[in-house]
Amino acid sequence: MIAQKPQRLESKRTAIYARVSTDGQTTDNQIAVLRDVAERSGWEVVEVFVDHGISGAKSRGERPAFDQLSKAITKREVDVVMSWSVDRLGRSLQGLVEFLSNLQSVKADLYLHQQGVDTTTPAGRAMFQMLGVFSEFERALIQERVRAGLDRARRNGKKLGRPRTSTMKEKAIHEALASGTKGIRKIAREFDVGVSVVQRIKAERDAA
């Protein structure tokens, strides 16, 4: 009888993300357990991202380590993201949906220890696909709420969009353009209007 060769575990570049809400807490135990799981799975931990004393309700921009992790995912520098629990990744549904979409777009995997989610397995991939369905559902709900809000505002007689620039201000912008001494951006800052407003007035002036 020919002995079977042991199955070689696939090496994956793995990033661990850990977060605690207060400075008095520690992420050491979380990271130690996740490192053990990575070692048993044959994954190489290439980076550990840790946010200390930051709430999961904060946005990506307010969590430096989470922002770095997201950028690494986009650059395809990691194959698997590991975290202790889904609430370590965030407490905002919209933020989680965005993060999951980011993972799915580059075909990266996710391991969540507490929830038993491991998308490197067939069962985990099926669960991840379900998460994708919920992500699409959430986006659809947001779009529907926005459309309903706009329709309600129109029915109530509210004008949507930026208010029209006053005739007096437009005349002053015309004069500033005619002087030829200031650029479009400088004029926009001076009169507290968008660059597109100055560009429109300039186009109208040039066409006259």
Long-range contacts (C-beta under 8 A, 24 or more apart in sequence): 8-42, 9-41, 9-42, 10-42, 11-42, 11-43, 11-44, 12-41, 12-42, 12-43, 12-44, 12-79, 12-80, 12-109, 12-120, 13-43, 13-44, 13-46, 13-77, 13-78, 13-79, 13-80, 14-38, 14-43, 14-44, 14-45, 14-46, 14-78, 14-79, 14-80, 14-81, 14-82, 15-45, 15-46, 15-47, 15-48, 15-49, 15-69, 15-72, 15-73, 15-77, 15-78, 15-80, 15-81, 15-82, 16-45, 16-47, 16-48, 16-49, 16-82, 16-83, 17-49, 17-50, 17-65, 17-66, 17-69, 17-81, 17-82, 17-83, 17-88, 17-89, 18-48, 18-49, 18-50, 18-51, 18-83, 18-84, 18-88, 19-50, 19-51, 19-52, 19-54, 19-56, 19-63, 19-65, 19-66, 19-88, 19-89, 20-51, 20-52, 20-53, 21-53, 21-54, 21-55, 21-56, 22-53, 23-52, 23-53, 27-52, 30-84, 30-88, 30-113, 33-84, 33-113, 34-82, 34-83, 34-84, 34-111, 34-113, 37-82, 37-111, 37-113, 38-82, 41-120, 43-79, 43-80, 46-77, 46-78, 47-72, 47-77, 47-78, 55-91, 56-87, 56-88, 56-89, 56-90, 56-91, 56-92, 57-90, 57-91, 57-92, 59-92, 59-95, 60-95, 60-98, 66-90, 70-99, 70-102, 73-102, 73-103, 73-106, 73-108, 74-102, 74-106, 76-106, 76-108, 78-108, 79-108, 79-109, 80-108, 80-109, 80-110, 80-111, 80-120, 81-108, 81-109, 81-110, 81-111, 82-111, 82-113, 83-110, 83-111, 83-112, 83-113, 84-112, 84-113, 84-114, 85-112, 85-113, 85-114, 85-115, 86-112, 86-114, 86-115, 86-117, 93-138, 94-138, 94-142, 97-134, 97-135, 97-138, 97-139, 100-128, 100-131, 100-132, 100-135, 101-132, 101-135, 104-128, 104-132, 162-194, 165-193, 165-197, 169-193, 170-201, 173-197, 173-198, 173-201, 174-201, 174-205, 177-201, 177-202, 177-205, 178-205
